Amino acid sequence: MASACTNGLDTGFVALGTTKVAILGVVQGITELLPISSTAHMRVVPTFLGWPDPGSAFSAAMQLAALFAVVTYFWRDVWRLGSGSIRAVQESDYRSFEFRMAVGIVVATIPIVIGGLLLKKQLNACGSPLRELWVIGAASVGMAVLLAIAELVCRHKRTFEEIRLRDAVVIGLAQVGALIPGVSRSGSTLTAALFMNLKREDAARYSFLLGLPAITGAGVKELMELRHAGLDAQGWEVLGVGLASASLSAFVAIWTLMKVMERFSAWPFVIYRLLMGAFLLLIVWLGVLDPMI
């Protein structure tokens, strides 16, 4: 079903109402922080339920729920990096771990900011070709293959404290891929971190922390655009319900991913992404669903 527009902005979530958006908020919260692509699920789940596409604006705004969950779960790391960086500036100790880590996170955010600005019209436009099902399916399969290679060939021995600026740059460049629905921000950064030979749990931890500026920026920017587009009171109410349900489920998603990466590996996510991507490509090829639906 086609999505809706408000002054050119994709706002299909408003027509869904609070109950359906609460359900999609749970899906969004879980998939936003697991390496399986929230945008993909925001296209696929409504399609199979016969609901309208909630739109890219919904997915972007829901990142504020992910922000809440990440800051809450990793509050010690966030406090350490923030306070340590301020102290380093005050003492002119620019070689401190906290300051170098904070600088790395800022530098790693620059590529996705540039990419987001360049693709702004394509990303938020109603009926964006980037949200076609075949694009999502292909991206999902591609990332599954890359994540599998990272599991097979990398050593996973480096710790969080061994992260350097070059690692941040590489992982930041990989984060740009998240602009393509089906790739996943956490999936692209986690995969890149594993390729840098980080331990699985430290790769996941760094992926979350590195994403904080991008998540914050995308969420705040989308709220401002929705306000500028003239979203009505009902729309804000529906969005608020989605944010509430997404915040709770996002926290569960972080806990789940950290436990899986600590005790096992990324293979469950590889298999899931591969199956989902192959299924989407198959139904598009068979003509079961219109790829533009």
Secondary structure, 3 states (H helix, E strand, C coil): CCCCEECCEECCHHHHHHHHHHHHHHHHHHHHHCCCCHHHHHHHHHHHHCCCCCCHHHHHHCHHHHHHHHHHHCHHHHHHHHHHHHHHHHHCCCCCHHHHHHHHHHHHHHHHHHHHHHCHHHHHCCCCHHHCHHHHHHHHHHHHHHHHHHHHHCCCCECHHHCCHHHHHHHHHHHHHHHCCCCCHHHHHHHHHHHCCECHHHHHHHHHHHCHHHHHHHHHHHHHHHHHHCCCHHHHHHHHHHHHHHHHHHHHHHHHHHHHHHHCCCHHHHHHHHHHHHHHHHHHHHCCCCCCC
